[in-house]
Amino acid sequence: EYSTESGFTVYPNPAVDRLRIHSNDISIKKDVVFSIFNSNGQLTNKIHLDEIITEISLNTFSSGIYFYSITDSNNKITCGKFI
């Protein structure tokens, strides 16, 4: 299932050195996969999240537009972008 609405909040946008993923919904917080793609559609990072709030370091990323997908424990996929 694909959605642009989810129980996740990804912030700040634009991001400088860290990106945070937050969810208040305990039922979807386990076994979450957060994937980051560059503007060419290439997978640059894939992270398994196990906490309600997670920070991802962006120190190794070049400036630009990135896309993400979040796959939750119910196999619901949420997509978005960040700068």
N, C-alpha and C positions, 0 to 999 in steps of 0.2 A: 504494500500500500504506500502511495506517495502522497505527501502533504506539504503545504507551505505553513501550516499551523501545527504547533506541537506544544508539549509541556516543557519545552526547553527555551531558555533565553541565552543568546550568544552575544557577548558584549566585551569591551567597548567597540564601537565601530564608527570611525576608524580606530584600529588598534595600533599601539606603538611597539611595545615589547612583550605583551601578554594578551592572551585571549581567554576569556572566562566562559564556561558553560555551566548553566545553573538550571536545576529542576526542583520544583516543590513536590512533584508526584513520585512518591516512593515506589509505586508499582512499575515505573519505567526506568528507574535509575540503575538497575543491575544489567550487566552484559550489554552496555551501550558501546557502539563503535562510532567514533568520530573520524571522518576521513576528510582530508584537505587536498584540493586540486588546484593547480595553477591555471592561468588564463588559457593555456593550450589544452586543458583537460587531462593533464598528466597527474597521477596520484603523487603527492609530495610527502604525505604523512598519514598514518593510520594509527589511531590510538584507541585502546580499550579503556573505557571509563567505568569506575566502580563507585564513585562518590556523587553526592548531590551537587556539589560545586567543585569544578576542576579548572585549574589554570594550565594553559598551554603556552610555553615559551615560544616566542616568534623571533628570537635573536638570530637564527640561521636563515630566516626568510628575507628575500629581497623585497623592496618596496613594490607594491602593485595590488592588483585585484585578485582575490582568491575565492574559491567556492568551497562549500563544505556540504557534507551529507552526514546526517545523524541517523543511525539505525538503532532503534530501541529493542528491548527484550521481546516486544510483540511483533517484531519485523516491520514496524512502521518506519518509513524513511522520510526524513524532513531535510530539505535543501535550503541553502541560502548563500550569501556572499558577504565578504568583509574586505576592508581595505587595510 
